[in-house]
């Protein structure tokens, strides 16, 4: 089991920046990959960014603006959000994919709100 706690969300103006953090605890050694997703009320949760080892992937909508990073020593995952747009307003969730004794599972944090508005 893995526990995830997101932080760093808030209200920013268009063009501004935020840095989201995700603190992981529990079965850290079982984590294979980590990612960020976002979801607006009444909409499907969508992929934002993912990191697996040294390989990163981004949704087309955030490429060039967002950066995902992982600090294994501190059990932290980060998402740097730059050049924010109103369309980026969502609850952002931290996610991990884990494997233990051949069994795969995933875990989610509770989310942190990002609001981009003038």
C-alpha positions in Angstrom: 0.0 0.0 0.0 1.1 3.5 -0.8 -0.2 6.8 0.6 -0.1 9.9 -1.5 -0.6 13.5 -0.4 -0.6 16.4 -2.9 0.1 20.0 -2.1 1.0 23.2 -3.8 -2.3 24.1 -5.6 -3.8 27.5 -5.5 -5.0 30.5 -7.4 -2.8 32.0 -10.1 -3.2 34.4 -12.9 -2.9 33.3 -16.6 0.7 33.0 -17.5 1.7 32.3 -13.9 3.4 29.2 -12.4 2.8 26.7 -9.7 4.8 23.7 -8.4 2.8 20.8 -7.2 4.2 18.2 -4.8 3.2 14.7 -4.0 4.6 13.0 -0.9 4.6 9.2 -1.0 4.8 6.9 2.0 4.2 3.2 2.6 5.5 0.6 0.2 7.8 3.0 -1.6 10.0 0.2 -3.0 7.0 -1.2 -4.9 6.5 1.9 -7.0 7.1 1.4 -10.6 6.0 4.7 -12.1 4.3 7.9 -11.0 2.1 10.4 -12.7 -0.2 13.4 -12.5 -3.8 13.5 -13.7 -6.4 16.2 -13.5 -10.1 16.3 -13.4 -12.8 19.0 -13.6 -16.3 18.5 -12.1 -18.4 16.3 -14.3 -15.6 15.5 -16.6 -13.3 12.4 -17.1 -10.0 12.4 -15.3 -7.3 13.0 -17.9 -3.6 12.2 -18.1 -1.2 15.1 -17.6 2.3 13.6 -17.1 4.0 10.4 -16.3 7.5 9.3 -15.2 8.9 5.8 -15.3 12.5 5.6 -14.5 14.1 8.2 -16.6 11.3 8.3 -19.2 8.8 11.1 -19.1 5.6 11.6 -21.1 3.2 14.5 -21.3 -0.2 15.2 -22.6 -0.1 17.2 -25.8 -2.0 20.0 -24.0 0.8 20.6 -21.5 3.9 19.8 -23.5 6.5 22.5 -23.2 4.7 24.0 -20.2 4.7 21.4 -17.5 7.6 19.3 -16.2 7.4 16.2 -14.1 10.2 15.2 -11.7 10.8 12.6 -9.1 13.0 12.8 -6.0 13.5 9.2 -5.0 15.6 10.0 -1.9 12.7 12.2 -0.5 9.9 10.0 -1.9 8.5 13.1 -3.6 6.9 13.7 -7.0 6.7 17.2 -8.5 4.9 18.9 -11.3 6.1 22.3 -12.4 3.3 24.2 -14.1 4.4 27.1 -16.2 2.5 29.4 -18.6 -0.7 28.5 -17.0 -4.0 28.9 -18.8 -7.6 29.1 -17.6 -8.1 25.7 -19.2 -5.6 24.2 -16.7 -8.1 24.8 -13.9 -8.7 21.4 -12.4 -8.1 19.2 -9.4 -4.7 17.6 -9.9 -4.1 14.1 -8.6 -0.9 12.2 -7.9 -0.8 8.6 -9.0 1.5 5.6 -8.6 1.6 2.2 -10.3 3.0 -0.5 -8.1 3.9 -4.1 -8.3 4.4 -6.5 -5.4 4.9 -10.2 -5.7 3.6 -10.2 -9.3 0.5 -8.2 -8.5 -0.1 -4.8 -9.9 -2.0 -2.0 -8.3 -2.3 1.8 -8.4 -2.9 4.4 -5.8 -4.2 8.0 -5.8 -3.9 11.0 -3.7 -6.9 13.2 -2.7 -6.0 16.0 -5.1 -5.0 19.6 -5.0 -7.0 22.4 -6.6 -5.4 24.5 -9.3 -7.3 27.6 -10.4 -6.1 29.9 -13.2 -8.0 33.1 -13.4 -7.5 36.8 -13.7 
